[in-house]
């Protein structure tokens, strides 16, 4: 196609039926990574800054925070920390979710 004049394009992305989006972002002055360990395949979420992935609405996602050298994990927002495992949390994906991981120095 040859364009003879300026055109604008709008792309609309929708979440597939039966799925919900999980948005993970990080905050704080420290650094680290967040990834999912379940459901399989693990690593669908692998964030150094921010990321998003779709999961089935019947799934519960387990996230794991890994602080970088010189940093420590602070807290989760938007998910339930696992008892005795503060670097892990679970997120029921019955709707779109947003999780924030805080890393400190």
NUTI-609616 format. One record per atom (N, C-alpha, C): residue number from 1; residue in one letter; atom name; y, x, z. Coordinates in nm, 2 decimals, always signed. Layout:
{NUM; 'A'; 'CA'; {Y; X; Z}}
...
REM end
This chain:
{1; 'X'; 'N'; {-0.12; +0.08; +0.00}}
{1; 'X'; 'CA'; {+0.00; +0.00; +0.00}}
{1; 'X'; 'C'; {+0.12; +0.09; +0.00}}
{2; 'X'; 'N'; {+0.22; +0.06; -0.08}}
{2; 'X'; 'CA'; {+0.34; +0.13; -0.09}}
{2; 'X'; 'C'; {+0.45; +0.05; -0.03}}
{3; 'X'; 'N'; {+0.52; +0.11; +0.06}}
{3; 'X'; 'CA'; {+0.63; +0.04; +0.13}}
{3; 'X'; 'C'; {+0.76; +0.06; +0.06}}
{4; 'X'; 'N'; {+0.83; -0.05; +0.02}}
{4; 'X'; 'CA'; {+0.96; -0.04; -0.05}}
{4; 'X'; 'C'; {+1.07; -0.06; +0.05}}
{5; 'X'; 'N'; {+1.04; -0.10; +0.17}}
{5; 'X'; 'CA'; {+1.15; -0.13; +0.27}}
{5; 'X'; 'C'; {+1.09; -0.11; +0.41}}
{6; 'X'; 'N'; {+1.17; -0.10; +0.51}}
{6; 'X'; 'CA'; {+1.13; -0.08; +0.64}}
{6; 'X'; 'C'; {+1.05; -0.20; +0.69}}
{7; 'X'; 'N'; {+0.94; -0.18; +0.76}}
{7; 'X'; 'CA'; {+0.86; -0.28; +0.82}}
{7; 'X'; 'C'; {+0.83; -0.25; +0.96}}
{8; 'X'; 'N'; {+0.81; -0.36; +1.04}}
{8; 'X'; 'CA'; {+0.77; -0.34; +1.18}}
{8; 'X'; 'C'; {+0.63; -0.39; +1.19}}
{9; 'X'; 'N'; {+0.56; -0.33; +1.28}}
{9; 'X'; 'CA'; {+0.42; -0.37; +1.30}}
{9; 'X'; 'C'; {+0.40; -0.39; +1.45}}
{10; 'X'; 'N'; {+0.33; -0.50; +1.49}}
{10; 'X'; 'CA'; {+0.31; -0.53; +1.63}}
{10; 'X'; 'C'; {+0.15; -0.53; +1.64}}
{11; 'X'; 'N'; {+0.10; -0.46; +1.74}}
{11; 'X'; 'CA'; {-0.04; -0.46; +1.77}}
{11; 'X'; 'C'; {-0.06; -0.52; +1.90}}
{12; 'X'; 'N'; {-0.15; -0.62; +1.91}}
{12; 'X'; 'CA'; {-0.18; -0.69; +2.03}}
{12; 'X'; 'C'; {-0.33; -0.66; +2.06}}
{13; 'X'; 'N'; {-0.35; -0.60; +2.18}}
{13; 'X'; 'CA'; {-0.48; -0.57; +2.23}}
{13; 'X'; 'C'; {-0.52; -0.67; +2.34}}
{14; 'X'; 'N'; {-0.64; -0.72; +2.33}}
{14; 'X'; 'CA'; {-0.69; -0.82; +2.43}}
{14; 'X'; 'C'; {-0.81; -0.76; +2.49}}
{15; 'X'; 'N'; {-0.84; -0.80; +2.61}}
{15; 'X'; 'CA'; {-0.96; -0.77; +2.68}}
{15; 'X'; 'C'; {-1.07; -0.85; +2.63}}
{16; 'X'; 'N'; {-1.19; -0.79; +2.59}}
{16; 'X'; 'CA'; {-1.30; -0.87; +2.54}}
{16; 'X'; 'C'; {-1.35; -0.98; +2.64}}
{17; 'X'; 'N'; {-1.39; -1.09; +2.59}}
{17; 'X'; 'CA'; {-1.44; -1.20; +2.68}}
{17; 'X'; 'C'; {-1.55; -1.14; +2.77}}
{18; 'X'; 'N'; {-1.54; -1.19; +2.90}}
{18; 'X'; 'CA'; {-1.64; -1.15; +3.00}}
{18; 'X'; 'C'; {-1.61; -1.01; +3.06}}
{19; 'X'; 'N'; {-1.50; -0.95; +3.03}}
{19; 'X'; 'CA'; {-1.46; -0.83; +3.09}}
{19; 'X'; 'C'; {-1.32; -0.83; +3.15}}
{20; 'X'; 'N'; {-1.29; -0.74; +3.24}}
{20; 'X'; 'CA'; {-1.16; -0.73; +3.30}}
{20; 'X'; 'C'; {-1.12; -0.58; +3.30}}
{21; 'X'; 'N'; {-0.99; -0.56; +3.29}}
{21; 'X'; 'CA'; {-0.93; -0.42; +3.28}}
{21; 'X'; 'C'; {-0.92; -0.37; +3.42}}
{22; 'X'; 'N'; {-0.95; -0.24; +3.44}}
{22; 'X'; 'CA'; {-0.93; -0.17; +3.56}}
{22; 'X'; 'C'; {-0.83; -0.06; +3.53}}
{23; 'X'; 'N'; {-0.71; -0.06; +3.59}}
{23; 'X'; 'CA'; {-0.61; +0.04; +3.57}}
{23; 'X'; 'C'; {-0.61; +0.13; +3.69}}
{24; 'X'; 'N'; {-0.62; +0.26; +3.67}}
{24; 'X'; 'CA'; {-0.62; +0.35; +3.78}}
{24; 'X'; 'C'; {-0.51; +0.45; +3.76}}
{25; 'X'; 'N'; {-0.43; +0.47; +3.86}}
{25; 'X'; 'CA'; {-0.32; +0.57; +3.86}}
{25; 'X'; 'C'; {-0.31; +0.65; +3.99}}
{26; 'X'; 'N'; {-0.24; +0.76; +3.98}}
{26; 'X'; 'CA'; {-0.23; +0.84; +4.10}}
{26; 'X'; 'C'; {-0.09; +0.86; +4.14}}
{27; 'X'; 'N'; {-0.07; +0.89; +4.27}}
{27; 'X'; 'CA'; {+0.06; +0.91; +4.32}}
{27; 'X'; 'C'; {+0.05; +1.02; +4.43}}
{28; 'X'; 'N'; {+0.16; +1.06; +4.48}}
{28; 'X'; 'CA'; {+0.17; +1.17; +4.58}}
{28; 'X'; 'C'; {+0.20; +1.30; +4.52}}
{29; 'X'; 'N'; {+0.22; +1.40; +4.61}}
{29; 'X'; 'CA'; {+0.26; +1.53; +4.56}}
{29; 'X'; 'C'; {+0.14; +1.62; +4.54}}
{30; 'X'; 'N'; {+0.02; +1.58; +4.57}}
{30; 'X'; 'CA'; {-0.10; +1.66; +4.55}}
{30; 'X'; 'C'; {-0.16; +1.62; +4.41}}
{31; 'X'; 'N'; {-0.27; +1.69; +4.38}}
{31; 'X'; 'CA'; {-0.33; +1.66; +4.25}}
{31; 'X'; 'C'; {-0.48; +1.64; +4.27}}
{32; 'X'; 'N'; {-0.55; +1.58; +4.18}}
{32; 'X'; 'CA'; {-0.69; +1.55; +4.19}}
{32; 'X'; 'C'; {-0.73; +1.46; +4.07}}
{33; 'X'; 'N'; {-0.86; +1.42; +4.08}}
{33; 'X'; 'CA'; {-0.91; +1.34; +3.97}}
{33; 'X'; 'C'; {-0.98; +1.22; +4.04}}
{34; 'X'; 'N'; {-0.98; +1.11; +3.96}}
{34; 'X'; 'CA'; {-1.05; +0.99; +4.00}}
{34; 'X'; 'C'; {-1.15; +0.95; +3.89}}
{35; 'X'; 'N'; {-1.27; +0.92; +3.92}}
{35; 'X'; 'CA'; {-1.37; +0.88; +3.82}}
{35; 'X'; 'C'; {-1.46; +0.77; +3.88}}
{36; 'X'; 'N'; {-1.53; +0.70; +3.79}}
{36; 'X'; 'CA'; {-1.62; +0.60; +3.84}}
{36; 'X'; 'C'; {-1.76; +0.66; +3.84}}
{37; 'X'; 'N'; {-1.84; +0.63; +3.95}}
{37; 'X'; 'CA'; {-1.98; +0.67; +3.95}}
{37; 'X'; 'C'; {-2.07; +0.56; +3.92}}
{38; 'X'; 'N'; {-2.03; +0.44; +3.94}}
{38; 'X'; 'CA'; {-2.11; +0.32; +3.89}}
{38; 'X'; 'C'; {-2.01; +0.22; +3.85}}
{39; 'X'; 'N'; {-2.04; +0.13; +3.76}}
{39; 'X'; 'CA'; {-2.17; +0.12; +3.70}}
{39; 'X'; 'C'; {-2.19; +0.23; +3.60}}
{40; 'X'; 'N'; {-2.31; +0.24; +3.56}}
{40; 'X'; 'CA'; {-2.35; +0.34; +3.46}}
{40; 'X'; 'C'; {-2.30; +0.29; +3.32}}
{41; 'X'; 'N'; {-2.25; +0.37; +3.23}}
{41; 'X'; 'CA'; {-2.25; +0.51; +3.24}}
{41; 'X'; 'C'; {-2.13; +0.55; +3.33}}
{42; 'X'; 'N'; {-2.15; +0.65; +3.42}}
{42; 'X'; 'CA'; {-2.05; +0.70; +3.50}}
{42; 'X'; 'C'; {-1.95; +0.78; +3.41}}
{43; 'X'; 'N'; {-1.83; +0.79; +3.46}}
{43; 'X'; 'CA'; {-1.73; +0.86; +3.38}}
{43; 'X'; 'C'; {-1.65; +0.78; +3.28}}
{44; 'X'; 'N'; {-1.67; +0.65; +3.28}}
{44; 'X'; 'CA'; {-1.59; +0.56; +3.19}}
{44; 'X'; 'C'; {-1.45; +0.57; +3.23}}
{45; 'X'; 'N'; {-1.42; +0.58; +3.36}}
{45; 'X'; 'CA'; {-1.29; +0.61; +3.42}}
{45; 'X'; 'C'; {-1.29; +0.76; +3.46}}
{46; 'X'; 'N'; {-1.21; +0.84; +3.40}}
{46; 'X'; 'CA'; {-1.19; +0.98; +3.44}}
{46; 'X'; 'C'; {-1.05; +1.01; +3.43}}
{47; 'X'; 'N'; {-0.97; +1.01; +3.54}}
{47; 'X'; 'CA'; {-0.83; +1.01; +3.53}}
{47; 'X'; 'C'; {-0.78; +1.14; +3.60}}
{48; 'X'; 'N'; {-0.69; +1.21; +3.53}}
{48; 'X'; 'CA'; {-0.61; +1.31; +3.59}}
{48; 'X'; 'C'; {-0.47; +1.26; +3.63}}
{49; 'X'; 'N'; {-0.42; +1.16; +3.55}}
{49; 'X'; 'CA'; {-0.29; +1.10; +3.58}}
{49; 'X'; 'C'; {-0.31; +0.95; +3.59}}
{50; 'X'; 'N'; {-0.34; +0.88; +3.48}}
{50; 'X'; 'CA'; {-0.36; +0.74; +3.48}}
{50; 'X'; 'C'; {-0.45; +0.70; +3.36}}
{51; 'X'; 'N'; {-0.53; +0.59; +3.38}}
{51; 'X'; 'CA'; {-0.62; +0.55; +3.28}}
{51; 'X'; 'C'; {-0.66; +0.41; +3.29}}
{52; 'X'; 'N'; {-0.72; +0.35; +3.19}}
{52; 'X'; 'CA'; {-0.77; +0.21; +3.20}}
{52; 'X'; 'C'; {-0.90; +0.20; +3.13}}
{53; 'X'; 'N'; {-0.99; +0.11; +3.18}}
{53; 'X'; 'CA'; {-1.11; +0.08; +3.11}}
{53; 'X'; 'C'; {-1.15; -0.06; +3.14}}
{54; 'X'; 'N'; {-1.23; -0.12; +3.05}}
{54; 'X'; 'CA'; {-1.28; -0.25; +3.07}}
{54; 'X'; 'C'; {-1.42; -0.25; +3.13}}
{55; 'X'; 'N'; {-1.45; -0.34; +3.23}}
{55; 'X'; 'CA'; {-1.58; -0.35; +3.29}}
{55; 'X'; 'C'; {-1.62; -0.50; +3.28}}
{56; 'X'; 'N'; {-1.75; -0.53; +3.29}}
{56; 'X'; 'CA'; {-1.79; -0.67; +3.29}}
{56; 'X'; 'C'; {-1.74; -0.73; +3.42}}
{57; 'X'; 'N'; {-1.71; -0.86; +3.41}}
{57; 'X'; 'CA'; {-1.66; -0.93; +3.53}}
{57; 'X'; 'C'; {-1.76; -0.95; +3.64}}
{58; 'X'; 'N'; {-1.89; -0.92; +3.61}}
{58; 'X'; 'CA'; {-2.00; -0.93; +3.70}}
{58; 'X'; 'C'; {-2.02; -0.80; +3.78}}
{59; 'X'; 'N'; {-1.95; -0.70; +3.74}}
{59; 'X'; 'CA'; {-1.97; -0.56; +3.80}}
{59; 'X'; 'C'; {-1.88; -0.53; +3.91}}
{60; 'X'; 'N'; {-1.93; -0.44; +4.00}}
{60; 'X'; 'CA'; {-1.85; -0.38; +4.10}}
{60; 'X'; 'C'; {-1.84; -0.23; +4.07}}
{61; 'X'; 'N'; {-1.72; -0.18; +4.06}}
{61; 'X'; 'CA'; {-1.70; -0.04; +4.02}}
{61; 'X'; 'C'; {-1.68; +0.04; +4.15}}
{62; 'X'; 'N'; {-1.75; +0.16; +4.15}}
{62; 'X'; 'CA'; {-1.73; +0.26; +4.26}}
{62; 'X'; 'C'; {-1.65; +0.37; +4.20}}
{63; 'X'; 'N'; {-1.54; +0.40; +4.27}}
{63; 'X'; 'CA'; {-1.45; +0.51; +4.23}}
{63; 'X'; 'C'; {-1.46; +0.62; +4.33}}
{64; 'X'; 'N'; {-1.45; +0.75; +4.28}}
{64; 'X'; 'CA'; {-1.46; +0.86; +4.37}}
{64; 'X'; 'C'; {-1.33; +0.95; +4.34}}
{65; 'X'; 'N'; {-1.26; +0.99; +4.45}}
{65; 'X'; 'CA'; {-1.15; +1.08; +4.44}}
{65; 'X'; 'C'; {-1.19; +1.22; +4.46}}
{66; 'X'; 'N'; {-1.15; +1.31; +4.38}}
{66; 'X'; 'CA'; {-1.18; +1.46; +4.40}}
{66; 'X'; 'C'; {-1.05; +1.53; +4.40}}
{67; 'X'; 'N'; {-1.00; +1.57; +4.52}}
{67; 'X'; 'CA'; {-0.88; +1.65; +4.53}}
{67; 'X'; 'C'; {-0.89; +1.79; +4.47}}
{68; 'X'; 'N'; {-0.79; +1.83; +4.40}}
{68; 'X'; 'CA'; {-0.78; +1.97; +4.35}}
{68; 'X'; 'C'; {-0.77; +2.07; +4.46}}
{69; 'X'; 'N'; {-0.79; +2.20; +4.44}}
{69; 'X'; 'CA'; {-0.77; +2.30; +4.53}}
{69; 'X'; 'C'; {-0.63; +2.30; +4.58}}
{70; 'X'; 'N'; {-0.61; +2.30; +4.71}}
{70; 'X'; 'CA'; {-0.47; +2.30; +4.77}}
{70; 'X'; 'C'; {-0.42; +2.16; +4.80}}
{71; 'X'; 'N'; {-0.50; +2.06; +4.76}}
{71; 'X'; 'CA'; {-0.46; +1.92; +4.78}}
{71; 'X'; 'C'; {-0.57; +1.85; +4.87}}
{72; 'X'; 'N'; {-0.53; +1.73; +4.92}}
{72; 'X'; 'CA'; {-0.62; +1.65; +4.99}}
{72; 'X'; 'C'; {-0.60; +1.51; +4.95}}
{73; 'X'; 'N'; {-0.71; +1.43; +4.97}}
{73; 'X'; 'CA'; {-0.69; +1.29; +4.93}}
{73; 'X'; 'C'; {-0.62; +1.21; +5.05}}
{74; 'X'; 'N'; {-0.53; +1.12; +5.01}}
{74; 'X'; 'CA'; {-0.46; +1.05; +5.12}}
{74; 'X'; 'C'; {-0.51; +0.91; +5.14}}
{75; 'X'; 'N'; {-0.51; +0.82; +5.04}}
{75; 'X'; 'CA'; {-0.55; +0.68; +5.06}}
{75; 'X'; 'C'; {-0.57; +0.61; +4.92}}
{76; 'X'; 'N'; {-0.63; +0.50; +4.93}}
{76; 'X'; 'CA'; {-0.65; +0.41; +4.82}}
{76; 'X'; 'C'; {-0.57; +0.28; +4.84}}
{77; 'X'; 'N'; {-0.52; +0.23; +4.73}}
{77; 'X'; 'CA'; {-0.46; +0.10; +4.73}}
{77; 'X'; 'C'; {-0.53; +0.02; +4.62}}
{78; 'X'; 'N'; {-0.57; -0.11; +4.65}}
{78; 'X'; 'CA'; {-0.63; -0.19; +4.55}}
{78; 'X'; 'C'; {-0.78; -0.19; +4.54}}
{79; 'X'; 'N'; {-0.84; -0.12; +4.63}}
{79; 'X'; 'CA'; {-0.99; -0.12; +4.64}}
{79; 'X'; 'C'; {-1.03; -0.10; +4.79}}
{80; 'X'; 'N'; {-1.16; -0.12; +4.81}}
{80; 'X'; 'CA'; {-1.21; -0.12; +4.95}}
{80; 'X'; 'C'; {-1.28; +0.02; +4.97}}
{81; 'X'; 'N'; {-1.22; +0.10; +5.06}}
{81; 'X'; 'CA'; {-1.29; +0.23; +5.09}}
{81; 'X'; 'C'; {-1.43; +0.21; +5.15}}
{82; 'X'; 'N'; {-1.52; +0.29; +5.11}}
{82; 'X'; 'CA'; {-1.66; +0.28; +5.16}}
{82; 'X'; 'C'; {-1.66; +0.34; +5.30}}
{83; 'X'; 'N'; {-1.73; +0.27; +5.39}}
{83; 'X'; 'CA'; {-1.74; +0.31; +5.53}}
{83; 'X'; 'C'; {-1.81; +0.45; +5.54}}
{84; 'X'; 'N'; {-1.74; +0.54; +5.60}}
{84; 'X'; 'CA'; {-1.80; +0.68; +5.62}}
{84; 'X'; 'C'; {-1.78; +0.77; +5.50}}
{85; 'X'; 'N'; {-1.73; +0.71; +5.39}}
{85; 'X'; 'CA'; {-1.71; +0.79; +5.26}}
{85; 'X'; 'C'; {-1.56; +0.76; +5.21}}
{86; 'X'; 'N'; {-1.46; +0.82; +5.28}}
{86; 'X'; 'CA'; {-1.32; +0.78; +5.25}}
{86; 'X'; 'C'; {-1.28; +0.82; +5.11}}
{87; 'X'; 'N'; {-1.35; +0.91; +5.04}}
{87; 'X'; 'CA'; {-1.32; +0.95; +4.90}}
{87; 'X'; 'C'; {-1.37; +0.85; +4.80}}
{88; 'X'; 'N'; {-1.45; +0.75; +4.85}}
{88; 'X'; 'CA'; {-1.50; +0.65; +4.76}}
{88; 'X'; 'C'; {-1.45; +0.51; +4.79}}
{89; 'X'; 'N'; {-1.44; +0.43; +4.69}}
{89; 'X'; 'CA'; {-1.40; +0.29; +4.71}}
{89; 'X'; 'C'; {-1.47; +0.20; +4.61}}
{90; 'X'; 'N'; {-1.47; +0.07; +4.64}}
{90; 'X'; 'CA'; {-1.53; -0.02; +4.54}}
{90; 'X'; 'C'; {-1.43; -0.13; +4.50}}
{91; 'X'; 'N'; {-1.45; -0.17; +4.38}}
{91; 'X'; 'CA'; {-1.36; -0.27; +4.32}}
{91; 'X'; 'C'; {-1.44; -0.38; +4.25}}
{92; 'X'; 'N'; {-1.44; -0.50; +4.30}}
{92; 'X'; 'CA'; {-1.51; -0.61; +4.23}}
{92; 'X'; 'C'; {-1.42; -0.65; +4.10}}
{93; 'X'; 'N'; {-1.49; -0.65; +3.99}}
{93; 'X'; 'CA'; {-1.42; -0.67; +3.86}}
{93; 'X'; 'C'; {-1.42; -0.81; +3.82}}
{94; 'X'; 'N'; {-1.41; -0.91; +3.91}}
{94; 'X'; 'CA'; {-1.40; -1.05; +3.87}}
{94; 'X'; 'C'; {-1.27; -1.09; +3.81}}
{95; 'X'; 'N'; {-1.17; -1.00; +3.81}}
{95; 'X'; 'CA'; {-1.04; -1.01; +3.74}}
{95; 'X'; 'C'; {-0.98; -0.88; +3.72}}
{96; 'X'; 'N'; {-0.87; -0.87; +3.64}}
{96; 'X'; 'CA'; {-0.81; -0.74; +3.62}}
{96; 'X'; 'C'; {-0.76; -0.68; +3.75}}
{97; 'X'; 'N'; {-0.78; -0.55; +3.76}}
{97; 'X'; 'CA'; {-0.74; -0.48; +3.89}}
{97; 'X'; 'C'; {-0.66; -0.36; +3.86}}
{98; 'X'; 'N'; {-0.58; -0.32; +3.96}}
{98; 'X'; 'CA'; {-0.51; -0.20; +3.96}}
{98; 'X'; 'C'; {-0.54; -0.12; +4.09}}
{99; 'X'; 'N'; {-0.57; +0.00; +4.07}}
{99; 'X'; 'CA'; {-0.60; +0.09; +4.19}}
{99; 'X'; 'C'; {-0.51; +0.21; +4.18}}
{100; 'X'; 'N'; {-0.46; +0.25; +4.30}}
{100; 'X'; 'CA'; {-0.38; +0.37; +4.31}}
{100; 'X'; 'C'; {-0.44; +0.46; +4.41}}
{101; 'X'; 'N'; {-0.46; +0.59; +4.37}}
{101; 'X'; 'CA'; {-0.51; +0.69; +4.46}}
{101; 'X'; 'C'; {-0.40; +0.79; +4.49}}
{102; 'X'; 'N'; {-0.38; +0.81; +4.62}}
{102; 'X'; 'CA'; {-0.27; +0.90; +4.66}}
{102; 'X'; 'C'; {-0.33; +1.04; +4.70}}
{103; 'X'; 'N'; {-0.28; +1.14; +4.65}}
{103; 'X'; 'CA'; {-0.32; +1.28; +4.68}}
{103; 'X'; 'C'; {-0.20; +1.35; +4.74}}
{104; 'X'; 'N'; {-0.22; +1.43; +4.85}}
{104; 'X'; 'CA'; {-0.12; +1.50; +4.92}}
{104; 'X'; 'C'; {-0.15; +1.65; +4.91}}
{105; 'X'; 'N'; {-0.05; +1.73; +4.95}}
{105; 'X'; 'CA'; {-0.08; +1.88; +4.95}}
{105; 'X'; 'C'; {-0.11; +1.92; +5.09}}
REM end
